Each structure stands twice: as C-alpha cells, then as structure tokens.
Amino acid sequence: MVAVLDKAAESDLVVLIAAPNWAEVAYQVQRKVGRSRWSDVRTKLLALPLEIVAVGQALAEIAAGFKATRKMSLADCFAAALAKERACEVYTGDPEFRAVEKDVKVAWL
C-alpha cells in the first residue's frame, strides 16, 4: 500500500478512503503501536494525497446492496461502494473483494 501512496504523491493523484475504512486504519494502528502513537501516524497519513470520503445516503445504500448480496465485511462493502460510486479502482489484497470484481475494478496487491 505504501507503493500506491508513493505513486499517488508523485503523480498528483488523490487516494480515496471511505470514512469507515479510515476508522479501520485508526483502530488497527492504535492496537498495533498504541493510542499515543496514533497522533503521529495520523499526521503523517493526512500529509499524503489522501481524501477521507464521508458516508452519505447514496454511498451507504450502495454498500448495503453489496452487504445484502455478498459475503463481505461491512467496511469492505464501503470500500467497494466508494469505488463503484467514483468509478475508480480498489487496491487490496483481501480475497473478499473477489465477490465484487464484476462490479468494481480491483487492483490486487
């Protein structure tokens, strides 16, 4: 994922992340390195070409459609929904995304 962020920074592209997925990043970092270090990590991440996309009704309904018909976590459904809504790729190594390959473009890491 670091390579994706580096590439985005070099080409002036913005990496999108749905708010529920940002929450996942936040809690995973806090669990792994501690809550006290999250502030530093957060500052570094927010300095990258990253846009945290708020969840509105339309995005929530797309995610709900994926959740109702696929075996995926709700957070993964939000990532897929964002990719569908914005017509962009999802960068992932998570095999759950095989379930949405016909609906969104998946770039496998």
KOLBASE-303905 format. One record per atom (N, C-alpha, C): atom name; residue in three letters; x, y, z. Coordinates in steps of 0.02 Angstrom, whole numbers, plus 50000, padded with zeros to 5 digits. Example, Ala and Ser with C-alpha at 12.3 -4.5 7.8 and 13.67 -1.06 7.14 Angstrom:
BEGIN
REC  atom  res  c1  c2  c3
REC  N  ALA  50660  49716  50390
REC  CA  ALA  50615  49775  50390
REC  C  ALA  50660  49835  50390
REC  N  SER  50642  49888  50354
REC  CA  SER  50684  49947  50357
REC  C  SER  50645  50002  50394
END
This chain:
BEGIN
REC  atom  res  c1  c2  c3
REC  N  MET  50041  49941  50000
REC  CA  MET  50000  50000  50000
REC  C  MET  50043  50063  50000
REC  N  VAL  50101  50059  50030
REC  CA  VAL  50147  50115  50030
REC  C  VAL  50165  50135  49959
REC  N  ALA  50176  50086  49916
REC  CA  ALA  50193  50100  49846
REC  C  ALA  50136  50137  49811
REC  N  VAL  50075  50120  49826
REC  CA  VAL  50017  50155  49797
REC  C  VAL  50016  50228  49819
REC  N  LEU  50028  50240  49882
REC  CA  LEU  50029  50309  49908
REC  C  LEU  50088  50348  49879
REC  N  ASP  50145  50316  49872
REC  CA  ASP  50203  50349  49842
REC  C  ASP  50188  50368  49769
REC  N  LYS  50158  50322  49732
REC  CA  LYS  50141  50335  49662
REC  C  LYS  50091  50392  49657
REC  N  ALA  50043  50393  49701
REC  CA  ALA  49993  50447  49700
REC  C  ALA  50027  50514  49714
REC  N  ALA  50072  50515  49762
REC  CA  ALA  50106  50577  49779
REC  C  ALA  50148  50603  49721
REC  N  GLU  50180  50557  49685
REC  CA  GLU  50223  50577  49628
REC  C  GLU  50182  50603  49569
REC  N  SER  50120  50580  49562
REC  CA  SER  50080  50597  49503
REC  C  SER  50023  50645  49518
REC  N  ASP  50022  50673  49577
REC  CA  ASP  49969  50719  49598
REC  C  ASP  49899  50688  49597
REC  N  LEU  49896  50623  49605
REC  CA  LEU  49831  50589  49611
REC  C  LEU  49812  50587  49685
REC  N  VAL  49748  50582  49698
REC  CA  VAL  49723  50578  49766
REC  C  VAL  49696  50508  49778
REC  N  VAL  49716  50479  49834
REC  CA  VAL  49691  50414  49855
REC  C  VAL  49628  50426  49897
REC  N  LEU  49574  50393  49879
REC  CA  LEU  49512  50399  49916
REC  C  LEU  49506  50344  49967
REC  N  ILE  49478  50361  50024
REC  CA  ILE  49463  50311  50076
REC  C  ILE  49397  50329  50108
REC  N  ALA  49351  50282  50110
REC  CA  ALA  49287  50294  50142
REC  C  ALA  49297  50300  50218
REC  N  ALA  49257  50341  50249
REC  CA  ALA  49264  50354  50321
REC  C  ALA  49266  50289  50363
REC  N  PRO  49223  50239  50348
REC  CA  PRO  49228  50177  50388
REC  C  PRO  49296  50142  50380
REC  N  ASN  49326  50148  50322
REC  CA  ASN  49392  50117  50312
REC  C  ASN  49447  50157  50346
REC  N  TRP  49437  50223  50350
REC  CA  TRP  49483  50265  50389
REC  C  TRP  49480  50244  50463
REC  N  ALA  49419  50230  50486
REC  CA  ALA  49411  50207  50556
REC  C  ALA  49449  50142  50566
REC  N  GLU  49447  50098  50516
REC  CA  GLU  49484  50035  50521
REC  C  GLU  49559  50048  50527
REC  N  VAL  49584  50093  50486
REC  CA  VAL  49655  50110  50490
REC  C  VAL  49672  50136  50559
REC  N  ALA  49630  50181  50584
REC  CA  ALA  49642  50211  50650
REC  C  ALA  49644  50159  50706
REC  N  TYR  49595  50115  50707
REC  CA  TYR  49595  50067  50763
REC  C  TYR  49649  50015  50756
REC  N  GLN  49666  49996  50694
REC  CA  GLN  49720  49947  50685
REC  C  GLN  49787  49977  50706
REC  N  VAL  49800  50039  50688
REC  CA  VAL  49863  50071  50709
REC  C  VAL  49866  50076  50785
REC  N  GLN  49810  50098  50815
REC  CA  GLN  49809  50104  50888
REC  C  GLN  49820  50037  50922
REC  N  ARG  49793  49984  50895
REC  CA  ARG  49804  49918  50925
REC  C  ARG  49876  49895  50918
REC  N  LYS  49906  49910  50861
REC  CA  LYS  49973  49885  50847
REC  C  LYS  50029  49927  50878
REC  N  VAL  50021  49993  50879
REC  CA  VAL  50076  50035  50904
REC  C  VAL  50056  50077  50964
REC  N  GLY  49992  50074  50983
REC  CA  GLY  49969  50111  51041
REC  C  GLY  49933  50175  51023
REC  N  ARG  49889  50194  51067
REC  CA  ARG  49849  50254  51057
REC  C  ARG  49892  50317  51056
REC  N  SER  49944  50317  51096
REC  CA  SER  49986  50377  51100
REC  C  SER  50023  50391  51034
REC  N  ARG  50038  50339  50996
REC  CA  ARG  50074  50348  50932
REC  C  ARG  50027  50363  50874
REC  N  TRP  49961  50351  50884
REC  CA  TRP  49913  50363  50830
REC  C  TRP  49916  50435  50806
REC  N  SER  49925  50482  50849
REC  CA  SER  49927  50553  50829
REC  C  SER  49981  50566  50778
REC  N  ASP  50040  50538  50789
REC  CA  ASP  50096  50547  50742
REC  C  ASP  50081  50513  50675
REC  N  VAL  50056  50452  50679
REC  CA  VAL  50040  50415  50618
REC  C  VAL  49986  50452  50579
REC  N  ARG  49935  50475  50614
REC  CA  ARG  49880  50512  50584
REC  C  ARG  49905  50574  50547
REC  N  THR  49950  50611  50578
REC  CA  THR  49978  50671  50548
REC  C  THR  50014  50654  50484
REC  N  LYS  50053  50600  50485
REC  CA  LYS  50091  50579  50425
REC  C  LYS  50043  50556  50370
REC  N  LEU  49992  50519  50388
REC  CA  LEU  49944  50496  50337
REC  C  LEU  49907  50555  50306
REC  N  LEU  49887  50602  50347
REC  CA  LEU  49849  50659  50321
REC  C  LEU  49892  50707  50279
REC  N  ALA  49958  50700  50283
REC  CA  ALA  50002  50739  50240
REC  C  ALA  50008  50709  50170
REC  N  LEU  49983  50649  50162
REC  CA  LEU  49985  50615  50097
REC  C  LEU  49926  50639  50054
REC  N  PRO  49928  50624  49990
REC  CA  PRO  49871  50642  49947
REC  C  PRO  49812  50595  49960
REC  N  LEU  49778  50608  50014
REC  CA  LEU  49726  50563  50038
REC  C  LEU  49662  50603  50052
REC  N  GLU  49606  50578  50027
REC  CA  GLU  49542  50610  50041
REC  C  GLU  49497  50560  50077
REC  N  ILE  49476  50578  50137
REC  CA  ILE  49431  50536  50175
REC  C  ILE  49360  50556  50155
REC  N  VAL  49324  50509  50126
REC  CA  VAL  49258  50523  50098
REC  C  VAL  49205  50506  50150
REC  N  ALA  49165  50557  50167
REC  CA  ALA  49111  50547  50214
REC  C  ALA  49058  50501  50184
REC  N  VAL  49023  50467  50228
REC  CA  VAL  48971  50421  50206
REC  C  VAL  48904  50456  50207
REC  N  GLY  48876  50464  50149
REC  CA  GLY  48808  50491  50142
REC  C  GLY  48760  50435  50125
REC  N  GLN  48699  50454  50113
REC  CA  GLN  48647  50405  50098
REC  C  GLN  48663  50363  50037
REC  N  ALA  48684  50395  49982
REC  CA  ALA  48696  50358  49920
REC  C  ALA  48751  50305  49930
REC  N  LEU  48807  50325  49961
REC  CA  LEU  48862  50278  49972
REC  C  LEU  48840  50222  50019
REC  N  ALA  48802  50240  50071
REC  CA  ALA  48778  50189  50118
REC  C  ALA  48732  50139  50084
REC  N  GLU  48691  50162  50038
REC  CA  GLU  48645  50116  50004
REC  C  GLU  48681  50070  49955
REC  N  ILE  48733  50095  49923
REC  CA  ILE  48774  50052  49880
REC  C  ILE  48808  49998  49922
REC  N  ALA  48837  50020  49979
REC  CA  ALA  48869  49972  50024
REC  C  ALA  48819  49921  50050
REC  N  ALA  48759  49943  50066
REC  CA  ALA  48707  49897  50090
REC  C  ALA  48689  49846  50037
REC  N  GLY  48687  49867  49975
REC  CA  GLY  48673  49820  49920
REC  C  GLY  48726  49767  49915
REC  N  PHE  48789  49786  49922
REC  CA  PHE  48843  49736  49922
REC  C  PHE  48837  49690  49982
REC  N  LYS  48824  49717  50040
REC  CA  LYS  48819  49677  50101
REC  C  LYS  48761  49628  50098
REC  N  ALA  48706  49648  50067
REC  CA  ALA  48647  49605  50062
REC  C  ALA  48658  49546  50014
REC  N  THR  48704  49554  49968
REC  CA  THR  48712  49503  49916
REC  C  THR  48780  49470  49913
REC  N  ARG  48827  49492  49954
REC  CA  ARG  48895  49464  49953
REC  C  ARG  48916  49446  50024
REC  N  LYS  48964  49401  50028
REC  CA  LYS  48992  49384  50093
REC  C  LYS  49055  49426  50103
REC  N  MET  49044  49486  50127
REC  CA  MET  49098  49534  50139
REC  C  MET  49084  49571  50204
REC  N  SER  49138  49595  50235
REC  CA  SER  49128  49636  50294
REC  C  SER  49096  49702  50273
REC  N  LEU  49062  49734  50319
REC  CA  LEU  49030  49798  50303
REC  C  LEU  49081  49850  50282
REC  N  ALA  49138  49852  50315
REC  CA  ALA  49190  49900  50296
REC  C  ALA  49214  49888  50225
REC  N  ASP  49223  49825  50206
REC  CA  ASP  49243  49809  50137
REC  C  ASP  49190  49830  50088
REC  N  CYS  49127  49823  50108
REC  CA  CYS  49071  49845  50065
REC  C  CYS  49074  49920  50053
REC  N  PHE  49095  49958  50104
REC  CA  PHE  49102  50030  50094
REC  C  PHE  49159  50046  50046
REC  N  ALA  49214  50010  50050
REC  CA  ALA  49269  50021  50003
REC  C  ALA  49246  50006  49932
REC  N  ALA  49211  49951  49923
REC  CA  ALA  49185  49933  49857
REC  C  ALA  49134  49984  49833
REC  N  ALA  49092  50008  49878
REC  CA  ALA  49041  50057  49860
REC  C  ALA  49073  50122  49837
REC  N  LEU  49126  50143  49871
REC  CA  LEU  49161  50204  49851
REC  C  LEU  49191  50196  49782
REC  N  ALA  49221  50138  49769
REC  CA  ALA  49250  50126  49703
REC  C  ALA  49195  50127  49649
REC  N  LYS  49139  50098  49664
REC  CA  LYS  49084  50098  49616
REC  C  LYS  49058  50169  49605
REC  N  GLU  49046  50205  49659
REC  CA  GLU  49019  50273  49654
REC  C  GLU  49065  50320  49616
REC  N  ARG  49130  50314  49627
REC  CA  ARG  49178  50360  49596
REC  C  ARG  49211  50331  49534
REC  N  ALA  49190  50270  49514
REC  CA  ALA  49218  50236  49455
REC  C  ALA  49294  50234  49458
REC  N  CYS  49320  50209  49514
REC  CA  CYS  49392  50203  49523
REC  C  CYS  49408  50132  49547
REC  N  GLU  49472  50118  49554
REC  CA  GLU  49495  50052  49575
REC  C  GLU  49498  50046  49651
REC  N  VAL  49490  49984  49673
REC  CA  VAL  49504  49967  49743
REC  C  VAL  49571  49932  49743
REC  N  TYR  49618  49956  49783
REC  CA  TYR  49683  49923  49792
REC  C  TYR  49679  49882  49855
REC  N  THR  49687  49816  49847
REC  CA  THR  49679  49771  49904
REC  C  THR  49714  49704  49892
REC  N  GLY  49725  49670  49946
REC  CA  GLY  49749  49601  49943
REC  C  GLY  49697  49555  49976
REC  N  ASP  49642  49584  49996
REC  CA  ASP  49589  49548  50032
REC  C  ASP  49548  49506  49984
REC  N  PRO  49548  49440  49991
REC  CA  PRO  49511  49396  49945
REC  C  PRO  49435  49407  49946
REC  N  GLU  49408  49441  49997
REC  CA  GLU  49337  49455  49998
REC  C  GLU  49316  49495  49937
REC  N  PHE  49362  49534  49908
REC  CA  PHE  49345  49577  49852
REC  C  PHE  49335  49539  49787
REC  N  ARG  49350  49474  49786
REC  CA  ARG  49334  49434  49727
REC  C  ARG  49259  49435  49714
REC  N  ALA  49220  49444  49767
REC  CA  ALA  49147  49445  49761
REC  C  ALA  49120  49505  49723
REC  N  VAL  49160  49557  49716
REC  CA  VAL  49136  49618  49681
REC  C  VAL  49175  49634  49618
REC  N  GLU  49216  49588  49596
REC  CA  GLU  49257  49602  49536
REC  C  GLU  49216  49617  49474
REC  N  LYS  49155  49594  49471
REC  CA  LYS  49112  49610  49413
REC  C  LYS  49081  49679  49419
REC  N  ASP  49082  49706  49479
REC  CA  ASP  49051  49772  49492
REC  C  ASP  49100  49829  49496
REC  N  VAL  49160  49815  49519
REC  CA  VAL  49211  49867  49526
REC  C  VAL  49278  49839  49503
REC  N  LYS  49323  49883  49482
REC  CA  LYS  49389  49862  49462
REC  C  LYS  49432  49852  49525
REC  N  VAL  49462  49793  49531
REC  CA  VAL  49504  49778  49588
REC  C  VAL  49577  49773  49565
REC  N  ALA  49620  49812  49595
REC  CA  ALA  49692  49809  49583
REC  C  ALA  49722  49768  49640
REC  N  TRP  49745  49709  49625
REC  CA  TRP  49769  49664  49678
REC  C  TRP  49840  49681  49699
REC  N  LEU  49849  49686  49764
REC  CA  LEU  49915  49699  49793
REC  C  LEU  49947  49634  49815
END
